[in-house]
Amino acid sequence: METYGAVARGAGLPFEVERLTLQPLQAGEVLVRIAGVGLCHTDLIFRDQFVPYPVPAVLGHEGAGTIEAIGPGVEGLAPGDAVVIAFSSCGACPRCDEGLPSYCRDFPALNYAGARLTDGSTAYRSGDEAVASHFFGQSSFATHAVTRARNVVKVTDAAAPLALLGTLACGFQTGAGAVMRAMACPAGSAIAIFGGGPVGLAAVMGAAIQGCGPILLIEPIAARRDLARALGATAAIDPGAGDVAAAIRAHLPAGVDFALDTSGQAGALDAALAALAPRGMLGMVGVPKTAEAVLPVNVTAAITYGQRIVGIMEGDSDPADFIPELIAHHAAGRFPFDRLIRTFPLGEINAAIAAQARGDCVKVVLIP
């Protein structure tokens, strides 16, 4: 069967939309016709080999669509089912048993290997050339994606178009989950969110759902600060205007109970720590530019004030439960993630990347 995919062929190179041949489904797999796939910064990190990944490859990890075929042994799913595709996990290790599949024992192998773990095969070929697949268990920058049945979340009722729902599988899930799951911010708690991209704005909406207050956003782009206020932020701070920690303290002299960094920038992390109240928690979801990045911490202050620092992967959420919850919040008007989205044809993926980098749009969804 033929399909089309946006193929990454090397660091810094543009994606090339190519005709590919799909390989047969294996046991436990399903074939999904992609209705839409979100564009995430993580896709570019892997394309550009900041984290090594086999090339050529089809990336993409925020897919949604309709099941077209099921492989041997698949139960509970059928052709015609609408699904969101999430990351891959084993479902049997201690962390998966705890409902924390993003910390699965086999997460790196299942999501970053570029091939099936069973036999090393890939889902796509370009002529005689194997094309790496199963990125985050899906590789959905394509008209069709092959994924494990465990990775999909069936959608039975949603107010947003199916093409937009894949964004809930990573970026929006990460931001909202960080506030609603990982840090479990209680009503009335003060929170500062660093970065007003898709993850940060999802965190703003999650904080509003939790009843947090005040909710402060630190973001350099004025339009995104305005959008954050419309989504529930009580104040928005321009980090270019001066000392960020002092600006936060001007709003909250006692400091914030929670800070969430979505930027991965050293200056933001330093400001977040400086703004924490006693027993405050800093959550980190932003990926730094280098794998060797470190966070200097004043150990005496951390001990004296009981500061807590936690790394957060995929919002500490279980997609099978959390994606339907976010869909329900959206239907009730509490999580209007679709306000952040601009769609592009898959064939315009490189133009979409440039538009998102310029800040022309908050979140891109590619339509095959």
Secondary structure, 3 states (H helix, E strand, C coil): CEEEEEEECCCCCCCEEEEEEECCCCCCEEEEEEEEEEECHHHHHHHCCCCCCCCCEECCCCEEEEEEEECCCCCCCCCCCEEEECCCCCCCCHHHHCCCHHHCCCHHHHHHCCCCCCCCCCCEEECCEEEECCHHHCCCCECEEEEEHHHEEECCCCCCCHHHHHHHHCHHHHHHHHHHHHCCCCCCCCEEEECCCHHHHHHHHHHHHHCCCCEEEECCCHHHHHHHHHHCCCEEECHHHCCHHHHHHHHCCCCEEEEEECCCCHHHHHHHHHHEEEEEEEEECCCCCCCCCCCCCCHHHHHHHCCEEEECCHHHCCHHHHHHHHHHHHHCCCCCHHHHEEEEEHHHHHHHHHHHHHCCCCEEEEEC
